[in-house]
């Protein structure tokens, strides 16, 4: 019988001799030493097992198994994924990582650290050369004497910078260029109407694009100001802001605010800077009846030039709200669907008027709301459909939430003595 088999049997016999030993009776100073000693033994036994595994392909083939991992999963009753991971490590130690194998054999590196080191060395590009790979392996084995697997993984991602700083700069540039190229090839965006008044947007974007979008959205979602506004209005039961304050603490509050910010971002885009689309700047045409325009009741159709996309119907009330600040063009129909008027976006407040409103109002003029005026929208007090003009006397700054309420038939909007507006749910 081979020495390895004899040794395994001897170890099992020694373990049986201490099977009934209760460590609770060992003196405290000896317990720590015993614990560390058995960690080292476990590491050395694992290295020996991996060494046997790397050369046991013939044993697996003799029984018709396609790999040692499959053979071990069957006979050793272990998970196939664990056996496959062990085989990869065993082959790497046997073929490419002699210093790491020696570190395991001498218990200077434990098994978890060895997996981290093997992964870090394996991620080095082939073009760096064998000498650099050997330096990286040696340095990580040395660092294993001072760092746990988690910290070692962080160092492993920077190992090329540690052992060859000059080459690291070039490799980092190459890696980023390849990542950016893959990102451009993989980028996708899907917009699909669900059919219940919502549309699902999903996609994969390059990091740079996602970072810009996140920056823009966070400009609308200052949590300190938004939460302060909610707290100040939470006592108004008629406005039902107390529920909003509770909702702001829920995990879904921030994603909801990001969705609201996305809508605000779209409404603040300058159409003059967008590509020409269908012979005009990229505008949105809303088709609705004259009566719906005046009353805010009924529905409107979005003429967005993209047939069959599924999101082409909104309420007339939403169309009236958009008319305050979005670049939409109303196409008004009479009783027999004859085209009465195709309006222009000239009813929007001008930049000068916006600046004047900002100087006058400074922030959202809803009672208790302190959302900055730069984040707010200009609202027509007398709707455009009722003959309201785009002048300062007919305008007020409202944040997106209160602007929606101004166009919500379920709420009354009342001017207070100080010029603020109070919203109360109609009973």
C-alpha positions as CSV (number, residue, x, y, z in Angstrom):
1,X,0.0,0.0,0.0
2,X,1.3,3.5,-0.9
3,X,2.6,5.7,1.8
4,X,-0.1,8.3,1.2
5,X,-2.8,5.7,1.9
6,X,-0.9,4.5,4.9
7,X,-0.6,8.0,6.2
8,X,-4.3,8.7,5.8
9,X,-5.1,5.6,7.7
10,X,-2.7,6.5,10.5
11,X,-4.2,10.0,10.8
12,X,-7.7,8.5,11.0
13,X,-6.5,6.2,13.7
14,X,-5.0,9.1,15.7
15,X,-8.2,11.1,15.3
16,X,-10.2,8.1,16.7
17,X,-8.0,8.2,19.8
18,X,-9.2,11.7,20.6
19,X,-12.8,11.3,19.4
20,X,-14.1,11.3,23.0
21,X,-11.9,14.1,24.3
22,X,-13.8,17.1,25.5
23,X,-11.8,20.4,24.8
24,X,-13.7,22.1,27.6
25,X,-11.3,20.6,30.1
26,X,-8.2,21.9,28.3
27,X,-6.5,24.9,30.0
28,X,-7.4,28.2,28.4
29,X,-3.8,29.0,27.3
30,X,-3.6,25.6,25.5
31,X,-7.0,25.9,23.7
32,X,-5.8,28.7,21.5
33,X,-2.6,26.9,20.6
34,X,-4.6,23.7,19.8
35,X,-7.1,25.6,17.7
36,X,-4.4,27.3,15.5
37,X,-2.5,24.0,15.3
38,X,-5.6,22.2,13.9
39,X,-6.1,25.1,11.4
40,X,-2.6,24.4,10.1
41,X,-3.3,20.7,10.0
42,X,-6.5,21.2,8.1
43,X,-4.6,23.4,5.6
44,X,-1.9,20.8,5.1
45,X,-4.4,18.0,4.7
46,X,-6.3,20.0,2.1
47,X,-3.1,20.7,0.1
48,X,-2.3,17.0,0.1
49,X,-5.8,16.2,-1.0
50,X,-5.6,18.7,-3.9
51,X,-2.2,17.3,-4.9
52,X,-3.8,13.8,-5.1
53,X,-6.7,15.2,-7.0
54,X,-4.5,16.9,-9.7
55,X,-3.1,13.5,-10.6
56,X,-6.1,11.3,-10.2
57,X,-7.5,11.7,-13.8
58,X,-6.6,8.0,-14.5
59,X,-8.7,6.8,-11.5
60,X,-11.7,8.7,-12.9
61,X,-11.2,7.5,-16.4
62,X,-10.9,3.9,-15.3
63,X,-14.5,4.1,-14.1
64,X,-15.8,6.1,-17.1
65,X,-16.0,9.5,-15.4
66,X,-15.1,12.5,-17.6
67,X,-13.2,14.3,-14.8
68,X,-11.9,13.8,-11.3
69,X,-14.5,16.4,-10.1
70,X,-17.4,14.2,-11.4
71,X,-15.8,11.1,-9.8
72,X,-15.3,12.8,-6.4
73,X,-18.8,14.3,-6.5
74,X,-20.2,10.8,-6.9
75,X,-18.0,8.8,-4.5
76,X,-17.3,11.6,-2.0
77,X,-20.9,12.8,-1.9
78,X,-19.9,16.4,-2.4
79,X,-21.5,19.1,-4.5
80,X,-20.4,19.1,-8.1
81,X,-19.6,22.8,-8.1
82,X,-17.4,22.4,-5.0
83,X,-15.5,19.5,-6.6
84,X,-15.1,21.4,-9.9
85,X,-13.7,24.4,-8.0
86,X,-11.3,22.2,-6.1
87,X,-10.1,20.6,-9.4
88,X,-9.4,24.0,-10.9
89,X,-7.4,25.0,-7.9
90,X,-5.6,21.7,-7.8
91,X,-4.6,21.9,-11.5
92,X,-3.4,25.6,-11.1
93,X,-1.3,24.7,-8.0
94,X,0.2,21.7,-9.9
95,X,0.9,23.5,-13.2
96,X,1.4,27.2,-12.6
97,X,1.7,28.1,-8.9
98,X,4.6,26.3,-7.2
99,X,5.1,29.1,-4.6
100,X,1.5,29.0,-3.6
101,X,1.5,25.2,-3.4
102,X,4.5,25.4,-1.1
103,X,2.8,28.0,1.1
104,X,-0.2,25.7,1.5
105,X,2.0,22.7,2.2
106,X,3.8,24.6,5.0
107,X,0.5,26.2,6.3
108,X,1.8,29.7,5.6
109,X,-1.3,30.2,3.4
110,X,-4.8,28.8,4.3
111,X,-7.2,27.3,1.7
112,X,-9.4,30.4,1.5
113,X,-6.4,32.6,0.9
114,X,-5.1,30.2,-1.7
115,X,-8.3,30.5,-3.7
116,X,-8.1,34.3,-3.7
117,X,-4.4,34.3,-4.8
118,X,-5.0,31.8,-7.6
119,X,-7.9,33.9,-8.9
120,X,-5.9,37.1,-8.7
121,X,-2.9,35.6,-10.5
122,X,-5.2,33.9,-13.1
123,X,-6.8,37.3,-14.0
124,X,-3.4,38.8,-15.0
125,X,-3.3,39.2,-18.8
126,X,-1.0,36.8,-20.7
127,X,1.0,39.7,-22.2
128,X,2.5,40.7,-18.9
129,X,5.0,37.9,-19.0
130,X,5.9,35.0,-16.8
131,X,8.3,36.9,-14.7
132,X,5.7,39.4,-13.7
133,X,3.2,36.6,-12.9
134,X,5.9,35.0,-10.7
135,X,6.5,38.3,-8.8
136,X,2.7,38.7,-8.3
137,X,2.4,35.1,-6.9
138,X,5.4,35.6,-4.5
139,X,4.1,39.0,-3.3
140,X,0.6,37.7,-2.6
141,X,1.9,34.6,-0.7
142,X,3.9,37.0,1.4
143,X,0.9,39.3,2.0
144,X,-1.1,36.3,3.1
145,X,0.9,36.3,6.3
146,X,-0.6,39.6,7.2
147,X,-4.1,39.8,5.6
148,X,-7.3,37.8,5.6
149,X,-8.9,36.6,2.4
150,X,-11.2,39.6,2.1
151,X,-8.3,42.1,2.3
152,X,-6.1,39.8,0.2
153,X,-8.8,39.9,-2.6
154,X,-8.6,43.8,-2.6
155,X,-4.8,43.6,-2.8
156,X,-5.1,41.0,-5.5
157,X,-7.0,43.3,-7.8
158,X,-4.1,45.8,-7.5
159,X,-1.3,43.3,-7.6
160,X,0.0,44.4,-11.0
161,X,0.2,48.0,-9.7
162,X,2.2,46.7,-6.7
163,X,4.8,44.6,-8.6
164,X,5.0,46.5,-11.9
165,X,3.6,50.1,-11.6
166,X,4.7,51.1,-15.1
167,X,3.1,48.1,-16.8
168,X,0.0,48.7,-14.7
169,X,-0.7,52.1,-16.2
170,X,-0.7,50.6,-19.7
171,X,-2.7,47.5,-18.7
172,X,-5.3,49.6,-16.9
173,X,-5.7,51.8,-20.0
174,X,-6.1,48.7,-22.2
175,X,-8.6,47.2,-19.7
176,X,-10.7,50.3,-19.6
177,X,-10.7,50.6,-23.4
178,X,-11.9,47.0,-23.8
179,X,-14.5,47.5,-21.1
180,X,-15.8,50.7,-22.8
181,X,-15.9,48.9,-26.2
182,X,-17.8,46.0,-24.7
183,X,-20.2,48.5,-23.0
184,X,-20.9,50.2,-26.3
185,X,-21.6,46.9,-28.0
186,X,-23.8,45.6,-25.2
187,X,-25.8,48.8,-24.5
188,X,-29.6,48.3,-24.9
189,X,-32.7,50.2,-24.0
190,X,-36.2,48.8,-24.1
191,X,-39.4,50.8,-23.6
192,X,-42.6,48.7,-23.3
193,X,-46.1,49.9,-22.4
194,X,-47.5,47.6,-19.7
195,X,-51.1,48.6,-20.5
196,X,-52.1,49.8,-17.0
197,X,-51.0,53.4,-17.4
198,X,-47.3,52.6,-16.8
199,X,-44.4,51.8,-19.1
200,X,-41.5,49.6,-18.2
201,X,-38.0,50.9,-19.1
202,X,-35.1,48.5,-18.9
203,X,-31.7,48.6,-20.3
204,X,-27.9,48.3,-20.0
205,X,-25.9,51.5,-20.4
206,X,-22.2,52.3,-20.4
207,X,-21.0,53.5,-17.0
208,X,-20.3,57.0,-18.3
209,X,-23.9,57.4,-19.6
210,X,-25.3,55.9,-16.4
211,X,-23.2,58.3,-14.3
212,X,-24.5,61.3,-16.2
213,X,-28.1,60.2,-15.9
214,X,-27.6,59.6,-12.1
215,X,-26.1,63.0,-11.7
216,X,-29.0,64.7,-13.5
217,X,-31.6,62.7,-11.5
218,X,-30.0,63.5,-8.2
219,X,-30.2,67.2,-9.0
220,X,-34.0,66.8,-8.6
221,X,-33.8,64.5,-5.5
222,X,-32.0,66.4,-2.7
223,X,-33.2,64.2,0.2
224,X,-32.6,66.8,2.9
225,X,-34.8,69.4,1.2
226,X,-37.5,67.0,0.1
227,X,-37.7,65.3,3.5
228,X,-37.8,68.8,5.2
229,X,-40.7,69.8,3.0
230,X,-42.6,66.6,3.8
231,X,-42.1,67.0,7.6
232,X,-43.3,70.6,7.5
233,X,-46.5,69.6,5.7
234,X,-47.2,66.4,7.6
235,X,-49.6,68.0,10.0
236,X,-52.0,69.0,7.2
237,X,-54.5,66.1,7.2
238,X,-56.4,67.6,4.3
239,X,-53.3,67.4,2.1
240,X,-52.5,63.8,3.3
241,X,-48.8,64.6,3.5
242,X,-48.5,62.5,6.7
243,X,-48.7,59.4,4.6
244,X,-46.0,60.8,2.3
245,X,-43.7,61.3,5.3
246,X,-44.2,57.7,6.3
247,X,-43.7,56.5,2.8
248,X,-40.4,58.5,2.6
249,X,-38.9,56.1,5.1
250,X,-39.9,53.0,3.1
251,X,-37.3,51.2,0.9
252,X,-39.3,52.1,-2.2
253,X,-39.2,55.9,-1.5
254,X,-35.9,56.6,-3.2
255,X,-36.6,54.6,-6.4
256,X,-40.0,56.4,-6.7
257,X,-38.3,59.8,-6.3
258,X,-35.8,58.8,-9.1
259,X,-38.8,58.0,-11.3
260,X,-40.4,61.3,-10.6
261,X,-37.0,63.0,-11.2
262,X,-36.8,61.3,-14.6
263,X,-40.1,62.8,-15.6
264,X,-38.9,66.2,-14.4
265,X,-35.7,65.9,-16.4
266,X,-37.6,65.2,-19.6
267,X,-39.8,68.2,-19.0
268,X,-36.8,70.5,-18.6
269,X,-35.0,69.4,-21.7
270,X,-34.6,72.2,-24.3
271,X,-36.1,71.0,-27.5
272,X,-34.1,73.5,-29.5
273,X,-31.0,71.4,-28.7
274,X,-32.6,68.1,-29.9
275,X,-32.2,66.7,-33.4
276,X,-34.7,67.7,-36.1
277,X,-37.5,65.1,-36.1
278,X,-40.1,64.9,-38.8
279,X,-39.3,68.4,-40.1
280,X,-39.5,70.1,-36.7
281,X,-37.7,70.1,-33.4
282,X,-38.6,67.0,-31.4
283,X,-41.9,68.1,-30.0
284,X,-44.9,66.2,-28.9
285,X,-48.4,66.8,-30.4
286,X,-51.4,66.2,-28.2
287,X,-54.8,65.8,-29.9
288,X,-57.8,66.5,-27.8
289,X,-61.2,68.0,-28.1
290,X,-61.9,71.7,-27.3
291,X,-64.3,70.6,-24.5
292,X,-61.7,68.3,-23.0
293,X,-59.1,71.1,-23.2
294,X,-61.4,73.5,-21.3
295,X,-62.7,71.1,-18.7
296,X,-59.6,68.9,-18.2
297,X,-61.9,65.9,-18.4
298,X,-61.7,63.1,-21.0
299,X,-58.6,61.7,-22.8
300,X,-56.0,63.0,-25.2
301,X,-53.9,61.2,-27.8
302,X,-50.2,61.7,-28.1
303,X,-49.0,62.1,-31.7
304,X,-45.4,61.1,-31.1
305,X,-44.7,59.8,-34.6
306,X,-43.9,56.3,-33.4
307,X,-46.8,54.1,-34.4
308,X,-47.7,51.1,-32.4
309,X,-45.5,51.8,-29.4
310,X,-48.5,51.4,-27.1
311,X,-48.2,54.6,-25.0
312,X,-50.3,57.1,-26.8
313,X,-53.2,58.0,-24.5
314,X,-53.2,60.3,-21.5
315,X,-55.9,62.2,-19.6
316,X,-56.9,65.7,-20.7
317,X,-56.0,66.8,-17.2
318,X,-52.4,65.6,-17.7
319,X,-52.3,67.3,-21.1
320,X,-53.3,70.6,-19.5
321,X,-50.5,70.1,-16.9
322,X,-47.9,69.4,-19.6
323,X,-49.1,72.6,-21.4
324,X,-47.7,74.7,-18.6
325,X,-44.1,73.8,-19.1
326,X,-43.5,70.9,-21.5
327,X,-42.8,71.5,-25.2
328,X,-46.1,70.1,-26.5
329,X,-48.2,71.3,-29.3
330,X,-52.0,71.1,-28.9
331,X,-54.1,70.0,-31.9
332,X,-57.6,71.1,-30.9
333,X,-60.6,69.3,-32.5
334,X,-64.2,70.6,-32.7
335,X,-67.4,68.6,-32.2
336,X,-67.2,67.0,-35.6
337,X,-63.5,66.2,-35.2
338,X,-62.6,69.1,-37.5
339,X,-59.2,70.6,-36.8
340,X,-59.9,74.0,-35.0
341,X,-56.3,74.9,-34.2
342,X,-52.8,73.6,-34.2
343,X,-51.1,75.6,-31.5
344,X,-47.6,76.6,-30.9
345,X,-45.3,76.3,-27.9
346,X,-45.3,80.0,-27.5
347,X,-47.6,79.8,-24.5
348,X,-44.6,78.6,-22.5
349,X,-43.0,81.1,-20.0
350,X,-39.9,82.7,-21.5
351,X,-36.5,82.4,-19.9
352,X,-36.8,86.0,-18.7
353,X,-40.2,85.3,-17.1
354,X,-38.7,82.2,-15.5
355,X,-36.0,84.3,-14.0
356,X,-38.5,86.8,-12.8
357,X,-40.7,84.1,-11.2
358,X,-37.6,82.7,-9.5
359,X,-36.7,86.1,-8.0
360,X,-40.3,86.5,-6.8
361,X,-41.1,83.1,-5.5
362,X,-37.6,81.6,-4.8
363,X,-39.1,78.2,-4.1
364,X,-42.3,76.2,-4.6
365,X,-45.2,78.3,-3.3
366,X,-47.2,75.4,-1.9
367,X,-47.7,75.8,1.8
368,X,-44.8,74.4,3.8
369,X,-42.8,73.3,0.7
370,X,-39.2,74.5,0.3
371,X,-38.2,72.8,-2.9
372,X,-36.0,75.3,-4.6
373,X,-37.4,77.4,-7.5
374,X,-34.7,76.1,-9.8
375,X,-36.3,72.6,-9.4
376,X,-39.8,73.9,-9.7
377,X,-42.1,74.3,-12.7
378,X,-44.1,77.4,-13.9
379,X,-47.8,76.8,-13.5
380,X,-50.6,78.8,-15.2
381,X,-53.1,79.8,-12.5
382,X,-55.7,80.3,-15.2
383,X,-55.2,77.4,-17.6
384,X,-54.1,78.2,-21.1
385,X,-57.3,76.4,-22.4
386,X,-59.4,78.9,-20.5
387,X,-57.6,81.9,-22.0
388,X,-54.9,82.1,-19.4
389,X,-51.8,84.1,-20.5
390,X,-48.1,83.4,-19.9
391,X,-47.5,86.4,-17.8
392,X,-46.1,86.9,-14.3
393,X,-49.5,87.6,-12.7
394,X,-50.9,84.3,-14.0
395,X,-47.8,82.3,-13.1
396,X,-46.5,80.6,-9.9
397,X,-43.6,78.2,-9.2
398,X,-44.7,74.7,-8.0
399,X,-42.6,71.6,-7.5
400,X,-43.5,68.6,-9.6
401,X,-45.6,67.0,-6.8
402,X,-47.6,70.1,-6.2
403,X,-47.9,70.9,-9.9
404,X,-49.6,67.6,-10.3
405,X,-51.9,68.4,-7.5
406,X,-52.8,71.7,-9.1
407,X,-54.1,69.8,-12.1
408,X,-55.7,67.1,-10.0
409,X,-59.5,67.5,-9.7
410,X,-59.4,65.8,-6.4
411,X,-57.7,68.8,-4.8
412,X,-58.6,72.4,-4.2
413,X,-55.9,75.0,-4.6
414,X,-56.4,78.1,-2.4
415,X,-54.3,81.2,-2.3
416,X,-53.3,82.3,1.3
417,X,-52.7,85.8,2.6
418,X,-48.9,85.4,2.3
419,X,-49.1,84.4,-1.4
420,X,-48.6,80.7,-0.8
421,X,-51.1,78.1,-2.0
422,X,-52.8,75.5,0.2
423,X,-53.9,72.1,-1.3
424,X,-56.7,70.3,0.4
425,X,-58.5,67.1,-0.8
426,X,-62.1,67.7,-1.8
427,X,-64.6,65.9,0.4
